[in-house]
Amino acid sequence: IPPQNLSVNGTPAKDAKTKENAVNLTASATDAHALTYHWTFNGVDSTGPSLVGTAREGKNTARVFAEDAAGNRCGAVTYMWTVDTEKPKNLALDGTPANGAVTKEPTFGFSAKAEDATALTYHWTLKTATDEKTATGETFSGAVEKDGAYTVSVFAEDETGNVSETASRSWTVDRVAPRVELASATSESFNAEKAPLVVAVTFSEPVTDFTADAVTVENGTVTD
């Protein structure tokens, strides 16, 4: 009578996808006599109740059968799993606002794409100076409530837990118009034919595209 009820337990789990390459499997069967367990692991033979070794990248196969002292052998059990230690590659982050932008629009919308042999999960984080929000998915969109600096970051994770490098995008939301002040050292009574009226224009924050064309005067002209 051959050995009965052969089973295999240990790590990794049968049919698992894992980034760990350590192997520690144990076989057990029932019989009236002492048993010898014969393993074949990725083409290499060994004997003993346990199989301890290192798996290779990709598909791995361990096969074992039990043999009693009389030479009776049970049917073999085949145990397979996959090792994946490759990180997702070429992560690309697209969308708006652009990196470094200053905008009055509160909305944002981004998408991420990376390359991998397995399905990917994208992990997003939106950070401010005092708070952060997280989300998952290929896209991430919404609207911020307050003015200020924002940074969105994303990384890809494959089915075995390998993660890509992180991509990020930073921008500033500013919906408050700048204040402007005019000042001049010229007295209220002056001779415009002898000297021009010099006016200093001061803004409450840095501005762009301010030129003489943006200034309107009555009974006069403007020069830079």
Order of alpha helices (4+ residues) and beta strands (2+ residues): beta-beta-beta-beta-beta-beta-beta-beta-beta-beta-beta-beta-beta-beta-beta-beta-beta-beta
